[in-house]
Amino acid sequence: MTDDKLAQLERWLDDICPALGVPRGQVREVTGELLAVASEVAHGACRPGAPLTLFLLGVVAAGDPEGFPERVRAAAAVVREQLS
């Protein structure tokens, strides 16, 4: 990802996280993980599976906002296991 695209992504997340009531700092913790999983699914299972897989990770992460980075990481590991 180019520096310009990364800066654009950061600005988007800075805007959308508060609008959705999601803690920006915790999203920052898992942004790289989510982008990596999306790429792995898009290039492994199927391209349209990437956004739906990220939605499913979001479903797993739902609940206590304090613990969602750990839940995202655990769910991402399950996705990777299914891809291998």
Backbone as CSV, one residue per row, in Angstrom:
resi,resn,N_x,N_y,N_z,CA_x,CA_y,CA_z,C_x,C_y,C_z
1,MET,0.858,-1.171,0.000,0.000,0.000,0.000,0.903,1.233,0.000
2,THR,0.600,2.171,-0.879,1.404,3.387,-0.955,1.170,4.252,0.280
3,ASP,2.105,5.152,0.529,1.962,6.064,1.666,0.700,6.906,1.548
4,ASP,0.364,7.321,0.309,-0.838,8.121,0.092,-2.101,7.320,0.427
5,LYS,-2.139,6.067,-0.018,-3.299,5.207,0.271,-3.395,4.931,1.766
6,LEU,-2.251,4.716,2.406,-2.246,4.465,3.846,-2.748,5.690,4.607
7,ALA,-2.323,6.870,4.187,-2.793,8.105,4.838,-4.292,8.286,4.618
8,GLN,-4.759,7.971,3.419,-6.190,8.055,3.115,-6.974,7.078,3.994
9,LEU,-6.453,5.863,4.147,-7.097,4.864,5.008,-7.167,5.359,6.445
10,GLU,-6.064,5.898,6.955,-6.038,6.394,8.334,-7.060,7.512,8.536
11,ARG,-7.165,8.421,7.571,-8.161,9.501,7.683,-9.577,8.933,7.689
12,TRP,-9.826,7.948,6.824,-11.143,7.319,6.775,-11.475,6.678,8.121
13,LEU,-10.533,5.925,8.660,-10.773,5.259,9.941,-10.947,6.269,11.068
14,ASP,-10.186,7.374,11.009,-10.346,8.434,12.016,-11.762,9.009,11.989
15,ASP,-12.369,9.039,10.814,-13.732,9.571,10.678,-14.800,8.525,10.988
16,ILE,-14.639,7.328,10.454,-15.717,6.337,10.532,-15.800,5.659,11.902
17,CYS,-14.677,5.450,12.559,-14.719,4.767,13.863,-15.594,5.506,14.868
18,PRO,-15.384,6.809,15.090,-16.258,7.493,16.044,-17.716,7.535,15.583
19,ALA,-17.914,7.645,14.272,-19.280,7.681,13.758,-20.017,6.380,14.049
20,LEU,-19.281,5.271,14.087,-19.888,3.969,14.373,-19.774,3.572,15.845
21,GLY,-19.120,4.429,16.648,-18.965,4.133,18.067,-17.951,3.045,18.348
22,VAL,-16.956,2.931,17.476,-15.925,1.904,17.628,-14.643,2.584,18.094
23,PRO,-13.986,2.059,19.131,-12.757,2.672,19.631,-11.639,2.659,18.576
24,ARG,-11.234,3.840,18.145,-10.230,3.962,17.078,-8.905,3.312,17.463
25,GLY,-8.486,3.471,18.694,-7.209,2.900,19.127,-7.178,1.391,18.994
26,GLN,-8.282,0.748,19.302,-8.327,-0.706,19.202,-8.389,-1.161,17.751
27,VAL,-9.037,-0.375,16.915,-9.050,-0.694,15.487,-7.626,-0.573,14.941
28,ARG,-6.918,0.436,15.401,-5.525,0.630,14.971,-4.694,-0.619,15.289
29,GLU,-4.987,-1.265,16.420,-4.240,-2.471,16.830,-4.385,-3.617,15.840
30,VAL,-5.524,-3.705,15.172,-5.786,-4.865,14.306,-5.903,-4.508,12.826
31,THR,-5.655,-3.266,12.466,-5.778,-2.863,11.064,-4.889,-3.701,10.159
32,GLY,-3.640,-3.853,10.521,-2.717,-4.646,9.703,-3.167,-6.086,9.573
33,GLU,-3.642,-6.645,10.662,-4.138,-8.026,10.666,-5.338,-8.180,9.732
34,LEU,-6.266,-7.238,9.812,-7.458,-7.306,8.962,-7.106,-7.159,7.483
35,LEU,-6.204,-6.238,7.180,-5.798,-6.068,5.784,-5.091,-7.312,5.261
36,ALA,-4.283,-7.926,6.115,-3.582,-9.144,5.702,-4.558,-10.282,5.446
37,VAL,-5.529,-10.455,6.327,-6.515,-11.519,6.143,-7.326,-11.265,4.866
38,ALA,-7.731,-10.030,4.644,-8.486,-9.716,3.426,-7.683,-10.083,2.184
39,SER,-6.414,-9.756,2.192,-5.552,-10.083,1.058,-5.407,-11.590,0.878
40,GLU,-5.217,-12.297,1.982,-5.057,-13.750,1.911,-6.318,-14.426,1.376
41,VAL,-7.480,-13.970,1.821,-8.732,-14.556,1.338,-8.927,-14.205,-0.137
42,ALA,-8.694,-12.957,-0.489,-8.895,-12.522,-1.874,-7.992,-13.270,-2.844
43,HIS,-6.787,-13.590,-2.412,-5.846,-14.283,-3.289,-5.825,-15.786,-3.067
44,GLY,-6.567,-16.257,-2.071,-6.603,-17.688,-1.782,-7.963,-18.287,-2.079
45,ALA,-8.920,-18.005,-1.238,-10.264,-18.597,-1.393,-10.963,-17.983,-2.612
46,CYS,-11.301,-16.716,-2.532,-11.905,-16.005,-3.662,-11.986,-14.528,-3.320
47,ARG,-11.847,-13.704,-4.324,-11.833,-12.255,-4.119,-13.091,-11.735,-3.417
48,PRO,-14.301,-12.122,-3.851,-15.486,-11.596,-3.168,-15.622,-12.108,-1.734
49,GLY,-14.868,-13.112,-1.382,-14.923,-13.613,-0.017,-14.245,-12.698,0.982
50,ALA,-13.375,-11.808,0.517,-12.623,-10.942,1.428,-13.531,-10.028,2.254
51,PRO,-14.404,-9.220,1.647,-15.220,-8.341,2.494,-16.190,-9.110,3.387
52,LEU,-16.697,-10.219,2.879,-17.619,-11.002,3.711,-16.892,-11.663,4.873
53,THR,-15.666,-12.087,4.640,-14.872,-12.663,5.733,-14.594,-11.603,6.788
54,LEU,-14.273,-10.378,6.363,-14.043,-9.308,7.335,-15.316,-8.975,8.102
55,PHE,-16.450,-9.060,7.428,-17.723,-8.882,8.136,-17.860,-9.958,9.217
56,LEU,-17.565,-11.199,8.867,-17.661,-12.285,9.847,-16.707,-12.065,11.013
57,LEU,-15.510,-11.563,10.734,-14.590,-11.236,11.829,-15.192,-10.152,12.711
58,GLY,-15.895,-9.207,12.105,-16.573,-8.167,12.882,-17.657,-8.737,13.768
59,VAL,-18.379,-9.715,13.249,-19.411,-10.375,14.057,-18.763,-11.046,15.263
60,VAL,-17.646,-11.724,15.033,-16.931,-12.375,16.127,-16.448,-11.338,17.143
61,ALA,-15.996,-10.203,16.648,-15.437,-9.170,17.526,-16.497,-8.404,18.303
62,ALA,-17.753,-8.518,17.897,-18.822,-7.747,18.533,-18.927,-8.082,20.017
63,GLY,-19.407,-7.140,20.745,-19.557,-7.333,22.183,-18.700,-6.329,22.918
64,ASP,-18.032,-6.775,23.935,-17.193,-5.916,24.760,-16.099,-5.272,23.911
65,PRO,-16.120,-3.934,23.761,-15.120,-3.296,22.925,-13.702,-3.439,23.461
66,GLU,-13.560,-3.672,24.731,-12.225,-3.794,25.309,-11.512,-5.069,24.877
67,GLY,-12.253,-6.096,24.504,-11.609,-7.357,24.167,-11.601,-7.700,22.692
68,PHE,-12.092,-6.770,21.834,-12.247,-7.192,20.454,-10.938,-7.392,19.696
69,PRO,-9.836,-6.709,19.993,-8.611,-7.028,19.242,-8.196,-8.496,19.391
70,GLU,-8.321,-9.022,20.575,-7.962,-10.423,20.801,-8.912,-11.354,20.048
71,ARG,-10.203,-11.026,20.045,-11.158,-11.860,19.318,-10.917,-11.806,17.818
72,VAL,-10.550,-10.634,17.308,-10.237,-10.518,15.882,-9.018,-11.363,15.542
73,ARG,-7.991,-11.276,16.365,-6.774,-12.062,16.097,-7.063,-13.564,16.126
74,ALA,-7.855,-14.003,17.071,-8.195,-15.430,17.163,-9.013,-15.865,15.949
75,ALA,-9.972,-15.048,15.546,-10.789,-15.385,14.381,-9.954,-15.361,13.108
76,ALA,-9.021,-14.442,13.007,-8.141,-14.370,11.842,-7.303,-15.646,11.743
77,ALA,-6.880,-16.171,12.866,-6.121,-17.428,12.866,-6.973,-18.580,12.336
78,VAL,-8.251,-18.583,12.682,-9.162,-19.632,12.174,-9.294,-19.489,10.653
79,VAL,-9.437,-18.253,10.162,-9.537,-18.032,8.718,-8.283,-18.556,8.021
80,ARG,-7.130,-18.210,8.581,-5.868,-18.667,7.974,-5.774,-20.183,7.963
81,GLU,-6.247,-20.809,9.003,-6.237,-22.279,9.068,-7.111,-22.862,7.955
82,GLN,-8.248,-22.242,7.717,-9.139,-22.726,6.658,-8.531,-22.533,5.261
83,LEU,-7.695,-21.510,5.126,-7.058,-21.252,3.830,-5.915,-22.209,3.527
84,SER,-5.352,-22.804,4.566,-4.194,-23.680,4.317,-4.579,-25.103,4.038
